[in-house]
């Protein structure tokens, strides 16, 4: 459904020194700095697949989505979405896709939600029967019946976000780009919105590409993730393999008594940089151990303190993502 080959986007950003002389000089000659927002990105997404697209702020996620939706021209590369080249903006293509951005709205604030949805139905030239069926389905799934007669500007953020999604899906697109759909929503609303997205993917077979800074969105909805940083794609695979690929360490949990705790405090410094103490108390210690040294460290811990209850696991996905965002990929 989506094919991306060697996709790149470079922006030319004007720069100047501070001060009035530099400001006057920029009127005559402007200086530009190239910013490589997306660099040689490649991936494919199958029909009906739901994929998470993650990365730190400024990594290139939204720029990529805008190129996939045809809002931006790439500097280089090829994109095919549902058989169309997005930036040609053909009518048939626009009927096939939708883009939902958590910080952008398409409802008219001076209209009721019902009137805004009707206007969109006219824009997409939906037959009356199709419009009624789609509206009934979305109103039921998103639980927005009581919001239809209200002005969009009088809705809360969570209420407006649900109505925005209804507006985006009114024409039943085959491809859905979701950019931070749960931005600013409370925990309860986030859970309900995730449930709707999952149900829509299951019942409609829609292909969904989701970006979010809330890892709970990605973990609950997506088996596969794309990880982008500094415009480059670092990982493409199943979420459960992300820790093994991107974070070369294991997490070791030790449950122990106070007597063992004293012995443990004397033993751990002997491992040097091979371990990092994440948490330590009189009854529990959590260590981060280099994956390459995990077997040796664990064997010695068991030998030195056989009474300790020890478990080994991959680090939480949030910890892996945080490390990648802050430190990059360890080799």
C-alpha distance (Angstrom), angle and dihedral (degrees) to the residues before:
residue distance angle dihedral
X1 . . .
X2 3.84 . .
X3 3.79 124.8 .
X4 3.81 121.8 -179.8
X5 3.80 121.1 -176.2
X6 3.82 125.3 -177.7
X7 3.80 91.6 -28.0
X8 3.82 114.5 -175.6
X9 3.79 135.4 167.8
X10 3.81 126.0 -171.9
X11 3.79 123.6 -175.2
X12 3.80 124.2 -159.7
X13 3.81 107.1 -138.0
X14 3.83 118.8 -165.4
X15 3.81 115.4 -124.2
X16 3.79 134.8 -175.0
X17 3.78 140.1 165.5
X18 3.83 118.5 -101.3
X19 3.78 120.1 -95.9
X20 3.79 139.4 62.3
X21 3.82 95.0 -83.7
X22 3.79 91.6 57.4
X23 3.82 89.7 45.2
X24 3.80 91.4 54.5
X25 3.79 91.4 44.1
X26 3.79 90.9 53.5
X27 3.81 88.7 61.4
X28 3.79 88.4 64.3
X29 3.78 101.5 34.6
X30 3.78 125.9 10.8
X31 3.78 124.3 -157.3
X32 3.79 120.1 -144.6
X33 3.78 131.3 -160.8
X34 3.82 118.5 -154.6
X35 3.80 114.5 -127.6
X36 3.80 114.2 -164.7
X37 3.80 100.7 -148.6
X38 3.82 95.5 170.4
X39 3.79 124.5 19.9
X40 3.82 125.6 -166.5
X41 3.81 97.4 -40.0
X42 3.82 119.0 -178.8
X43 3.81 130.1 -177.3
X44 3.81 143.5 125.9
X45 3.80 129.6 -144.2
X46 3.80 122.6 -158.5
X47 3.83 124.6 -135.8
X48 3.80 111.8 -81.4
X49 3.81 93.6 14.2
X50 3.81 120.4 136.0
X51 3.81 111.9 -151.0
X52 3.80 131.1 -177.4
X53 3.80 117.4 -135.4
X54 3.80 109.9 -160.8
X55 3.77 138.9 171.5
X56 3.82 141.5 122.9
X57 3.79 124.2 -73.8
X58 3.79 110.2 -66.6
X59 3.80 93.4 18.4
X60 3.83 93.5 124.8
X61 3.81 102.4 -100.2
X62 3.80 99.1 126.2
X63 3.81 92.2 39.7
X64 3.80 89.2 54.7
X65 3.81 92.4 48.0
X66 3.80 91.2 50.0
X67 3.81 90.4 53.1
X68 3.81 90.7 48.3
X69 3.81 89.0 50.8
X70 3.81 92.6 47.1
X71 3.80 96.5 -113.5
X72 3.80 93.1 117.4
X73 3.79 132.7 37.8
X74 3.80 114.0 -131.5
X75 3.79 121.6 -124.9
X76 3.78 88.8 -136.0
X77 3.78 139.9 -6.5
X78 3.77 143.1 51.1
X79 3.81 131.5 -83.0
X80 3.79 127.9 -177.1
X81 3.81 119.2 -176.3
X82 3.81 117.7 -177.5
X83 3.80 88.5 -21.9
X84 3.82 95.5 -51.6
X85 3.79 135.5 105.1
X86 3.84 100.5 -123.2
X87 3.82 100.7 -144.3
X88 3.80 91.2 56.2
X89 3.83 84.2 72.1
X90 3.79 95.1 -152.9
X91 3.80 115.7 -176.4
X92 3.79 92.3 -121.0
X93 3.81 89.7 53.7
X94 3.81 93.1 50.0
X95 3.81 89.3 52.8
X96 3.80 88.8 53.7
X97 3.82 100.4 53.1
X98 3.77 142.0 43.3
X99 3.81 134.1 -168.1
X100 3.81 121.1 -152.1
X101 3.80 116.3 -169.0
X102 3.78 119.4 -172.4
X103 3.81 92.4 -144.2
X104 3.82 97.1 43.5
X105 3.79 129.4 66.8
X106 3.78 136.3 -159.3
X107 3.79 98.9 -171.8
X108 3.80 115.4 103.7
X109 3.79 105.2 -118.5
X110 3.80 93.5 -149.0
X111 3.82 92.8 52.2
X112 3.76 130.6 71.2
X113 3.78 116.4 -104.3
X114 3.82 89.9 -110.9
X115 3.82 91.9 54.1
X116 3.82 91.9 47.9
X117 3.79 90.9 51.8
X118 3.80 90.9 48.4
X119 3.82 90.9 51.8
X120 3.81 89.9 52.0
X121 3.80 90.1 49.8
X122 3.80 88.5 55.2
X123 3.81 91.7 47.5
X124 3.80 90.3 53.4
X125 3.81 90.1 41.5
X126 3.79 91.9 -128.8
X127 3.81 116.3 -177.4
X128 3.83 110.6 -113.6
X129 3.81 93.4 -113.6
X130 3.82 92.4 50.4
X131 3.79 90.9 47.3
X132 3.81 92.6 51.5
X133 3.82 92.6 47.1
X134 3.80 93.3 48.1
X135 3.80 92.9 45.0
X136 3.81 93.3 49.6
X137 3.80 91.1 48.5
X138 3.81 94.6 48.7
X139 3.81 94.5 42.7
X140 3.80 89.9 53.5
X141 3.81 96.8 43.3
X142 3.81 94.6 44.7
X143 3.82 96.1 35.9
X144 3.80 94.5 -131.8
X145 3.82 102.0 135.1
X146 3.80 93.0 114.9
X147 3.83 90.8 51.1
X148 3.83 97.0 57.0
X149 3.85 97.3 86.4
X150 3.82 93.5 43.6
X151 3.80 126.5 96.5
X152 3.79 111.4 -105.7
X153 3.82 91.7 -126.8
X154 3.81 90.4 59.8
X155 3.80 94.9 57.6
X156 3.78 123.4 102.2
X157 3.80 117.9 -117.8
X158 3.79 93.2 -99.1
X159 3.81 93.4 46.2
X160 3.80 91.4 47.7
X161 3.80 92.4 48.8
X162 3.79 91.7 54.9
X163 3.81 90.7 48.8
X164 3.81 90.6 47.7
X165 3.80 89.8 54.8
X166 3.80 90.1 48.9
X167 3.81 88.9 52.5
X168 3.81 91.7 48.9
X169 3.80 93.6 49.8
X170 3.81 98.3 40.7
X171 3.82 92.5 102.6
X172 3.84 90.8 47.7
X173 3.81 98.5 -120.8
X174 3.79 121.5 -155.3
X175 3.81 92.8 -143.1
X176 3.81 122.6 45.7
X177 3.81 124.2 -169.9
X178 3.81 111.6 -165.0
X179 3.81 116.3 -169.4
X180 3.82 110.5 -171.8
X181 3.83 95.0 -33.1
X182 3.84 93.1 173.3
X183 3.82 95.3 46.6
X184 3.81 110.4 145.8
X185 3.81 95.3 -1.8
X186 3.80 123.4 133.8
X187 3.80 120.1 -111.7
X188 3.81 94.8 -99.2
X189 3.80 92.7 50.7
X190 3.81 91.6 46.6
X191 3.81 90.9 55.1
X192 3.80 92.7 48.8
X193 3.80 92.4 47.7
X194 3.81 91.9 49.6
X195 3.79 89.3 51.2
X196 3.80 90.4 52.9
X197 3.82 93.7 48.4
X198 3.80 90.7 50.4
X199 3.80 92.0 48.3
X200 3.81 92.6 47.6
X201 3.80 90.7 51.3
X202 3.81 90.9 49.6
X203 3.79 98.6 45.2
X204 3.83 99.2 37.5
X205 3.79 99.9 32.2
X206 3.81 88.8 -132.7
X207 3.80 120.5 171.0
X208 3.81 107.7 -123.6
X209 3.81 130.5 -166.9
X210 3.81 109.9 -170.8
X211 3.80 129.6 -169.0
X212 3.79 120.0 -169.8
X213 3.79 141.0 152.7
X214 3.81 88.3 -149.8
X215 3.81 104.4 88.2
X216 3.80 88.8 -162.0
X217 3.83 87.7 68.9
X218 3.79 92.1 53.6
X219 3.82 96.6 40.6
X220 3.81 93.7 50.1
X221 3.82 97.0 43.4
X222 3.81 111.4 27.2
X223 3.78 132.1 61.1
X224 3.80 91.0 -179.2
X225 3.80 127.6 48.7
X226 3.78 137.5 -171.3
X227 3.81 113.4 -149.7
X228 3.80 116.6 -158.3
X229 3.79 128.2 -177.2
X230 3.80 129.4 173.0
X231 3.80 88.3 -3.8
X232 3.82 94.9 -58.2
X233 3.79 126.7 108.9
X234 3.82 108.1 -120.1
X235 3.80 101.3 174.2
X236 3.80 138.4 17.8
X237 3.77 116.2 176.1
X238 3.78 147.9 74.0
X239 3.76 116.2 -28.0
X240 3.81 91.9 -126.8
X241 3.81 90.0 60.9
X242 3.79 94.7 50.4
X243 3.81 95.4 88.7
X244 3.79 92.9 49.6
X245 3.80 92.4 48.2
X246 3.78 101.9 39.6
X247 3.81 105.8 29.0
X248 3.82 116.2 50.8
X249 3.80 95.0 -160.1
X250 3.77 141.0 84.1
X251 3.78 129.3 -142.2
X252 3.81 116.1 -126.6
X253 3.79 119.9 -163.5
X254 3.82 119.6 -161.4
X255 3.81 122.6 -167.8
X256 3.82 110.0 -164.8
X257 3.78 146.7 148.7
X258 3.78 128.2 -106.1
X259 3.82 93.4 -95.6
X260 3.82 92.0 54.6
X261 3.80 88.9 45.4
X262 3.80 91.4 64.8
X263 3.81 92.0 49.4
X264 3.78 90.8 46.4
X265 3.81 92.6 54.1
X266 3.78 89.1 58.1
X267 3.80 94.8 45.5
X268 3.80 102.9 46.9
X269 3.83 97.6 66.0
X270 3.82 88.5 60.8
X271 3.81 90.6 69.4
X272 3.81 92.3 62.6
X273 3.82 116.0 -170.5
X274 3.81 93.7 -8.9
X275 3.81 90.2 87.2
X276 3.79 137.5 36.8
X277 3.80 122.4 -160.4
X278 3.80 108.0 -129.3
X279 3.80 97.2 173.1
X280 3.80 133.9 0.8
X281 3.79 134.5 179.7
X282 3.79 137.4 147.1
X283 3.80 92.4 -84.2
X284 3.84 105.3 27.4
X285 3.80 139.3 36.4
X286 3.82 126.7 -175.5
X287 3.80 118.0 -163.4
X288 3.78 134.7 -172.4
X289 3.81 108.8 -142.1
X290 3.79 127.8 -171.8
X291 3.79 107.7 -106.7
X292 3.82 91.7 -130.1
X293 3.83 91.1 54.6
X294 3.80 98.7 37.0
X295 3.81 97.1 101.0
X296 3.81 93.9 49.9
X297 3.80 94.0 45.0
X298 3.80 93.8 47.3
X299 3.82 92.5 46.7
X300 3.80 91.3 53.6
X301 3.80 93.2 46.2
X302 3.81 90.4 52.7
X303 3.82 91.1 46.4
X304 3.79 95.0 48.0
X305 3.82 96.7 40.6
X306 3.82 110.9 22.9
X307 3.83 91.7 167.4
X308 3.82 92.5 64.9
X309 3.83 119.0 107.0
X310 3.83 101.2 -132.6
X311 3.81 130.8 -174.4
X312 3.82 130.5 177.9
X313 3.80 124.7 -153.9
X314 3.76 143.1 154.1
X315 3.81 113.0 -91.1
X316 3.82 118.2 -96.7
X317 3.79 111.3 -82.9
X318 3.81 89.7 -118.8
X319 3.82 89.8 59.0
X320 3.80 91.6 50.0
X321 3.79 92.8 50.0
X322 3.80 91.8 46.1
X323 3.79 91.0 52.6
X324 3.80 92.9 48.7
X325 3.81 91.6 48.4
X326 3.81 93.1 49.6
X327 3.80 103.7 33.6
X328 3.80 107.0 17.2
X329 3.79 122.5 -132.0
X330 3.77 116.9 -27.8
X331 3.77 114.9 -137.3
